Amino acid sequence: MLIIQAPAKINLTLEVLGRRADGYHNLSSIFHTLNLADEARLTPADEMRLSVEDQVEGCETPVDERNTVWKAVALFQQATGWEQPFHIHLTKRIPSEAGLGGGSSDAASVLKGLCQLAQQAGVPSPSLMELAAQIGSDVPFFLLGGCARVAGRGETVVPLPPLPPFYWVLAKPKGIGISTAEAYRRLQRPLADTMEEDPLFAAAGPHTGRLSQSIDRRRIETPENLMGYLCNDFEGDALPEWELLIPIQKRLKSLGALKTLLCGSGSTQAALCRDRFHALDIERDMRSCELDIWVVQLRSR
Ligand code: C5P
């Protein structure tokens, strides 16, 4: 049996550039993994089977083809011709439609797990980056994890040095998920000239360019150094559920959050905290029957 962690992510910056001819959007973003993680267990079996233990109240993760894990298995089998079936058991701690990348991370962890097991069986490894991009835009990042600058529709991933383990409080309204496709559609971005976005071209996403430089130069040593860089283009009235999220944001700010930040296209909001005690204070004060709350840290691998 092989056990692999599948961490959640936070977008420290998320700038959505033009809409592309293929329906996706070019983005410029800095992703960082968190210490909130799902877990995938792969056990050789007579036939392929997926089971899920949902630890987030109210979440019902599908075990059929809608689950990204099936896509990962099918693409891996196609690319390698290796048809050894597995029982894959997922323990889900990352909520879905929350902007934390749970489904994408699960798929990436299964790709990595299958690759490791295939190598042990003498099967040559395929290019996981290509398979990952076919599963979903965020999946390539999760093959690396840590901190990275992400461009294109998500397939260009440039690693950055990881940040210190800063504390955040995540707050998600219970039962409210946001469809990523709908959130992108509502942004109404103009058509882009190109399908590519040069990740080294800082002006493509000015906030992302600036933060990426500061991270490279090791200038982000405290949460106070980071707070002024955080941004997310999905924040605002274009997001269908924004009205619902405003009171949560206000409450986090009133409790002294250094900065609040929408995670991906929502519905989770993250509050950057001074330290662990500050995070635990905010968590205690935010606790209510309408919110799911987590205290998390940035984590590199
Ligand atoms: O790639 P993924 O399946 O995760 O994306 C879900 C939807 O989000 C896409 O169908 C697309 O509408 C939108 N999207 C986008 N541009 C991206 C990533 C996602 O428009 N870079």
Residues whose N, C-alpha, C, O or C-beta is under 5 A from the ligand:
A	BS01	C5P	G23 Y24 H25 I135 G136 S137 D138 G152 R153 G154 T180 A181 Y184
